[in-house]
Amino acid sequence: MSVTRDVRAGGAPPDPRPAAVTDHSELTFDDFYHAHFRGLVVQLRAYTGDLGQAQDLVQEAFCRAFAGWDRVSRYDDPLAWTRRVAWNLAHNRWRRLRTARAWLLRQRETHVAGPSPDRVALEAALAALPAKQRRAVILHYLADLPINEIAAQEQVAEGTVKSWLHRGRAALAASLRETPEEAHDV
C-alpha cells in the first residue's frame, strides 16, 4: 500500500495499522484520530465547500468522541458515530446560518418616501388646533367614529362635539388655504 503525504493538511500520513485493528478494546483514541481525521475532513469539505469549516466540524466531532471515548470505543463502528456527529454539526451549522440569514433579511431597512408637502401642512394645521377640536376632528375623520360615540368617549353632549368639529374644520380650512405666494414658493 502506498501512502502519500497531503501537503495541504500539513501532517504526517496516517499509520495504516489502526484501520486493521478489529478489536475495539485495543483501539486508542490517538490511533483512531490519526487514521480517520483526514478522511472525514475530505467528506465534510465536499459537503460544506470550505476546508477550514470542514476541519473545525471534524475536530469538534473528534472532541466529542474523545470526551466519551470509553463509551464510543465500545461501539461496533466508532467511525460511523464520529462521522454522524460531524455531519450533524455541519447540518446544524447550516440551519443556524440559514435562520440567521432569514432574520437579517427581515431586518433590512426599508426606505420610505418622506411625507408629502400636503401631509406636512395638514399635520401642522392639526397641531395648531386646540386639543379638544383636534381630538374631535381626528376621531371623526380619521377613526371614522360617529358623533354620538365621540360624545360618549369625551363625556360631552353631541352638540358640543358638533361645535368642535365645525370650529376645527373652519380653522383647518383657513390654515390650509393656499395663497398665490405660497403656490409659487413650492
C-alpha positions in Angstrom: 0.0 0.0 0.0 1.4 3.4 -1.0 0.8 6.4 1.3 1.3 9.9 0.1 1.7 13.0 2.2 -1.1 15.5 1.8 0.8 18.8 1.9 -2.4 20.9 2.4 -3.3 19.0 5.6 0.2 19.7 7.0 0.7 16.5 8.9 2.3 13.1 8.6 0.4 10.4 6.7 -1.8 8.2 8.9 -0.5 4.8 10.1 -2.4 2.1 8.2 -2.2 -0.3 11.2 -5.1 1.2 13.2 -7.5 0.7 10.4 -6.7 -3.0 10.5 -7.4 -3.2 14.3 -10.7 -5.1 14.7 -10.7 -5.5 18.4 -12.0 -2.1 19.6 -10.7 -2.6 23.1 -7.2 -2.2 21.7 -8.1 0.9 19.7 -6.6 4.1 21.3 -8.1 7.4 20.6 -4.8 8.7 19.1 -4.7 5.9 16.6 -8.4 6.4 15.8 -7.9 10.1 15.3 -4.8 9.8 13.1 -6.4 7.1 11.0 -9.7 8.9 10.3 -9.3 12.6 10.6 -8.3 13.4 7.0 -10.9 11.1 5.5 -13.7 12.9 7.5 -12.3 16.3 6.5 -12.4 15.3 2.8 -16.0 14.3 3.2 -17.1 17.4 5.1 -15.1 19.7 2.8 -17.1 18.2 -0.1 -20.3 18.8 1.8 -19.6 22.3 3.1 -17.3 23.6 0.3 -15.0 25.1 2.9 -11.8 23.4 4.1 -11.5 25.4 7.3 -15.1 24.8 8.2 -14.7 21.1 7.5 -11.7 20.9 9.7 -13.5 22.7 12.5 -16.5 20.4 12.3 -14.4 17.2 12.2 -12.3 18.5 15.1 -15.4 19.1 17.1 -16.7 15.7 16.3 -13.4 14.1 17.5 -13.5 16.3 20.7 -16.9 14.8 21.4 -15.7 11.3 20.7 -12.7 11.9 23.0 -15.0 13.1 25.8 -17.0 9.9 25.7 -14.2 7.6 24.4 -14.9 4.9 27.0 -18.4 4.5 25.5 -17.6 5.3 21.9 -14.7 2.9 21.6 -17.1 0.0 22.5 -19.4 0.8 19.6 -19.4 -1.6 16.6 -18.2 1.3 14.4 -16.8 4.3 16.3 -16.0 5.9 13.0 -19.7 5.8 12.0 -20.6 7.5 15.2 -18.0 10.2 14.8 -19.0 10.7 11.1 -22.6 11.1 12.1 -21.7 13.7 14.7 -19.6 15.7 12.2 -22.4 15.6 9.6 -25.0 16.6 12.2 -22.7 19.5 13.3 -22.4 20.6 9.6 -26.2 20.4 9.1 -26.9 22.3 12.4 -24.5 25.0 11.4 -26.1 25.3 8.0 -29.5 25.5 9.6 -28.4 28.2 12.1 -26.8 30.2 9.3 -30.0 29.9 7.2 -32.1 31.1 10.1 -29.7 34.0 10.8 -29.7 35.0 7.2 -33.5 34.9 7.1 -33.6 37.1 10.2 -31.2 39.5 8.7 -33.2 39.8 5.6 -36.3 40.6 7.6 -34.3 43.3 9.4 -33.4 45.2 6.3 -34.1 48.9 6.4 -36.8 49.9 4.1 -36.7 53.3 2.6 -40.0 55.0 2.7 -40.5 58.3 0.9 -40.9 61.2 3.2 -44.3 62.8 3.9 -45.8 64.8 1.1 -46.0 68.6 1.5 -49.8 68.2 1.9 -49.4 65.9 4.8 -46.8 68.1 6.5 -49.2 71.1 6.1 -52.1 69.0 7.4 -50.2 67.9 10.5 -49.0 71.4 11.2 -52.6 72.7 10.9 -53.9 69.9 13.2 -51.2 70.7 15.7 -52.3 74.3 15.7 -55.9 73.4 16.7 -57.0 73.4 20.4 -56.7 69.9 21.9 -60.5 69.2 22.1 -61.1 70.3 18.5 -58.1 68.3 17.3 -59.4 65.1 19.1 -62.9 65.6 17.6 -61.5 66.1 14.0 -59.2 63.1 14.3 -61.8 60.8 15.8 -64.4 61.7 13.3 -62.4 61.9 10.1 -59.5 59.5 10.7 -61.0 57.0 13.1 -64.5 57.2 11.4 -66.3 57.5 14.7 -69.8 58.9 14.6 -70.6 62.0 16.6 -72.5 60.1 19.3 -69.5 57.8 20.0 -67.1 60.8 20.2 -69.5 62.5 22.6 -69.7 59.3 24.8 -65.9 59.0 24.8 -65.3 62.6 25.6 -68.2 62.7 28.1 -69.8 65.8 26.5 -73.1 66.5 24.7 -73.4 65.7 21.0 -73.9 69.4 20.3 -70.5 70.1 21.8 -68.8 67.6 19.5 -70.6 69.2 16.5 -69.4 72.6 17.6 -65.8 71.3 18.0 -66.0 69.8 14.5 -67.4 72.9 13.0 -64.7 75.1 14.6 -62.0 72.6 13.8 -62.9 72.4 10.1 -63.1 76.2 9.8 -59.6 76.6 11.4 -58.2 73.8 9.2 -59.7 75.4 6.0 -58.2 78.8 7.0 -54.7 77.4 7.7 -54.6 75.1 4.6 -55.9 77.7 2.2 -53.1 78.3 -0.2 -52.2 81.9 -1.1 -50.8 82.7 -4.5 -47.3 83.5 -3.0 -47.2 80.1 -1.3 -48.1 78.3 -4.5 -45.1 80.0 -6.3 -42.7 79.1 -3.5 -43.4 75.3 -3.9 
